[in-house]
Amino acid sequence: MDDRLYFRQLLSGRDFGADNMIAKQMVNFCYLIGDRQTGEAMAIDPAYDVAGIHQILEDDGMTLTGILGTHYHADHVGGSMMGYELEGVAEMLERADVPVHLQAPEVEFVTKTTGLAPGQLVGHASGDVVTVGEIDIELIHTPGHTPGSQCFLVRDNLVSGDTLFLDGCGRTDLPGGDPTELYHSLTQRLAKVPDHATLFPGHLYSPQPSRSMGETRELNVVFKPGSVEQWLTMFGH
């Protein structure tokens, strides 16, 4: 990380939401990305404990200027899940009136999950760049887990949500899932991410919280199939 880039990986149930049993069980990551010189920051997938996330920003001398959502599931953006109502993006907007950046196909799903109006959300296309201070964040549309799933490339850091984990990848058997699309996202849409980049996933599903893309491509079984047909045989369910 360079001196100007503010980048924090926060684990639910530990760094925030410490008294929330769902947060502990789901082991989500929330990310804070910003510009240390301007004091501006964006939150990626804030859920469970809005006050706690805001407190971390405040303690770091940062101000929230935007929200980035990887996809619509409630453990990432808040809303109803398993009979529980989870805090998330809607509660963040009550504290700070900032734009919420999504891929365009995900806007309708996030409105249903969070109760926010479409006008409160900004729909993007793949390759769009949002800026926080002088830090550029590239949005990469990676459908498969959901229709509008996206990853964020910041310098040589990839925040992947539930598209790609250090081991495995996001499920495709939930509403909006598409295994063929996920195969193309992993092998083609993320091909631009160099091997030396660091992968930061949406959940702590491995002993390590991050790993290089090169190691992930070498070790993660989801990269073993050599064709979409082989992929569907192994993961198309």
C-alpha positions in Angstrom: 0.0 0.0 0.0 1.3 3.5 -0.8 1.3 6.3 1.7 -1.7 8.1 0.2 -4.0 5.1 -0.1 -6.2 4.4 2.9 -7.2 0.7 2.8 -8.7 -1.2 5.7 -10.1 -4.7 5.7 -12.6 -5.1 8.6 -14.0 -8.5 9.8 -17.6 -8.6 11.0 -18.0 -10.0 14.5 -14.5 -8.9 15.4 -13.7 -5.4 14.1 -17.3 -4.3 14.0 -20.6 -6.0 15.0 -18.7 -7.8 17.8 -22.0 -8.5 19.7 -23.9 -9.6 16.6 -24.1 -13.4 16.4 -25.0 -13.3 12.7 -22.0 -11.1 12.0 -19.8 -13.6 13.8 -21.3 -16.5 11.9 -21.1 -15.0 8.4 -17.5 -13.6 8.8 -18.1 -10.8 6.2 -15.4 -8.4 5.3 -16.2 -4.7 5.0 -13.6 -2.5 3.3 -12.7 1.2 3.8 -10.9 2.8 0.9 -9.8 6.4 0.7 -7.3 9.2 0.3 -5.3 9.9 3.4 -4.4 13.4 2.2 -8.0 14.5 1.6 -9.5 12.5 4.4 -12.2 11.1 2.1 -13.2 7.4 2.2 -15.7 5.0 0.7 -17.1 1.9 2.4 -17.5 -1.4 0.6 -20.3 -3.7 1.8 -21.2 -2.0 5.1 -23.5 -4.2 7.1 -24.4 -5.3 10.7 -23.0 -2.4 12.6 -23.2 1.0 10.9 -22.2 2.9 14.1 -19.1 0.8 14.5 -18.0 1.3 10.9 -18.6 5.1 11.2 -16.6 5.1 14.5 -13.6 3.4 12.8 -13.7 6.1 10.0 -13.9 8.8 12.6 -11.1 7.4 14.7 -9.0 7.3 11.5 -9.8 10.9 10.7 -11.7 10.0 7.6 -15.1 11.2 6.2 -17.5 8.9 4.3 -18.1 10.2 0.8 -19.6 7.1 -0.9 -20.6 3.5 -0.6 -19.8 0.7 -2.9 -21.8 -2.5 -3.0 -20.5 -5.8 -4.5 -24.0 -7.3 -4.7 -27.5 -7.3 -3.2 -27.3 -10.0 -0.5 -28.3 -8.7 2.9 -25.1 -9.7 4.6 -23.3 -7.2 2.3 -25.7 -4.3 2.0 -28.3 -5.0 4.8 -31.9 -6.0 4.7 -33.8 -9.1 5.5 -32.0 -12.5 5.8 -33.0 -15.7 7.5 -35.8 -13.8 9.3 -33.5 -11.2 10.7 -33.2 -7.5 9.7 -29.6 -6.5 9.2 -28.3 -3.0 9.3 -26.6 -1.8 6.1 -26.6 0.8 3.3 -29.9 2.3 4.3 -28.8 3.0 7.8 -25.5 4.4 6.5 -27.4 6.9 4.3 -29.3 8.1 7.4 -25.9 9.2 8.8 -24.4 10.5 5.6 -26.1 11.4 2.3 -23.6 9.9 -0.1 -23.9 8.0 -3.4 -24.2 4.2 -3.5 -22.4 2.8 -6.4 -23.6 -0.5 -8.0 -23.6 -2.2 -11.3 -26.8 -1.2 -13.2 -28.3 -4.8 -13.2 -28.1 -4.9 -9.4 -30.0 -1.7 -8.7 -33.4 -3.4 -8.8 -32.3 -6.1 -6.4 -30.7 -3.7 -3.9 -33.9 -1.7 -3.8 -35.9 -4.8 -2.9 -33.3 -5.9 -0.3 -32.7 -2.6 1.4 -35.9 -0.6 0.7 -34.0 2.2 -0.8 -35.5 4.0 -3.8 -33.7 3.6 -7.2 -32.9 7.3 -7.3 -30.7 6.8 -4.2 -28.5 4.4 -6.1 -26.0 5.0 -8.9 -26.0 2.3 -11.6 -22.7 1.8 -13.4 -21.2 -0.2 -16.3 -18.1 -2.3 -16.2 -15.0 -0.3 -16.5 -16.4 2.8 -14.9 -14.1 4.5 -12.4 -15.2 6.2 -9.2 -12.8 8.5 -7.4 -12.3 9.1 -3.7 -10.0 12.0 -3.2 -7.3 11.3 -5.8 -7.7 7.5 -5.6 -9.3 5.7 -8.5 -11.5 2.7 -8.0 -12.3 0.7 -11.1 -15.6 -1.2 -11.2 -15.5 -4.6 -12.9 -18.8 -6.3 -13.6 -18.6 -9.9 -12.7 -22.0 -11.6 -13.0 -22.5 -15.1 -11.9 -23.1 -15.1 -8.1 -25.8 -12.4 -8.9 -26.6 -10.5 -12.1 -24.9 -7.3 -11.0 -22.0 -8.6 -8.9 -19.0 -6.4 -9.2 -15.3 -6.3 -8.0 -13.2 -3.3 -7.3 -9.6 -2.8 -8.5 -7.7 -0.2 -6.5 -4.1 0.1 -7.5 -3.0 -3.6 -7.3 -5.7 -4.7 -4.9 -8.9 -6.5 -5.9 -11.9 -6.5 -3.6 -13.9 -9.4 -5.0 -17.1 -9.7 -2.8 -18.6 -13.1 -3.4 -17.3 -13.5 -6.9 -14.0 -15.1 -5.9 -12.7 -16.4 -2.6 -9.1 -17.5 -1.8 -10.6 -21.0 -2.0 -13.8 -21.5 -4.0 -16.2 -18.9 -5.4 -19.7 -17.6 -4.8 -22.7 -19.9 -5.1 -24.8 -19.9 -8.2 -27.9 -21.7 -6.9 -29.4 -18.5 -5.3 -31.8 -16.2 -7.2 -30.0 -14.6 -10.1 -27.1 -17.0 -10.0 -25.7 -18.2 -13.3 -22.7 -20.7 -13.4 -21.8 -20.0 -17.0 -21.6 -16.3 -16.3 -19.4 -16.9 -13.2 -17.0 -19.0 -15.3 -16.6 -16.2 -17.8 -16.2 -13.7 -15.0 -13.4 -15.7 -13.3 -11.6 -16.6 -16.5 -12.2 -13.6 -18.8 -13.6 -10.5 -16.9 -11.0 -10.8 -14.2 -8.2 -11.8 -16.5 -7.0 -8.2 -16.6 -6.1 -8.4 -12.9 -2.4 -9.2 -12.8 -1.0 -12.1 -10.8 0.9 -9.8 -8.5 -2.3 -8.1 -7.4 -3.7 -9.0 -3.9 -7.1 -10.6 -3.6 -9.3 -9.4 -0.8 -12.5 -11.5 -0.7 -16.0 -10.8 0.8 -15.7 -13.5 3.5 -13.0 -15.0 5.7 -13.5 -18.5 4.3 -9.7 -19.4 4.5 -7.1 -19.2 7.2 -5.6 -16.1 5.5 -7.5 -12.9 4.8 -5.8 -12.2 1.5 -3.6 -13.8 -1.1 -2.0 -12.9 -4.4 -4.0 -13.5 -7.6 -1.2 -15.6 -8.9 -1.4 -18.0 -6.0 -5.1 -18.0 -6.1 -5.2 -18.9 -9.8 -2.6 -21.7 -9.0 -4.3 -23.1 -5.9 -8.0 -22.4 -6.2 -9.9 -25.4 -7.6 -12.3 -23.1 -9.5 -9.5 -22.3 -12.0 -8.8 -26.0 -12.7 -11.5 -26.6 -15.4 -10.2 -25.8 -18.9 -13.5 -25.2 -20.5 -17.0 -24.0 -19.6 -18.2 -27.6 -20.1 -15.8 -28.9 -17.5 -16.7 -26.0 -15.2 -20.4 -26.8 -15.4 -19.7 -30.5 -14.7 -17.8 -29.5 -11.5 -19.6 -26.3 -10.3 -22.8 -25.9 -12.3 -25.3 -26.6 -9.5 
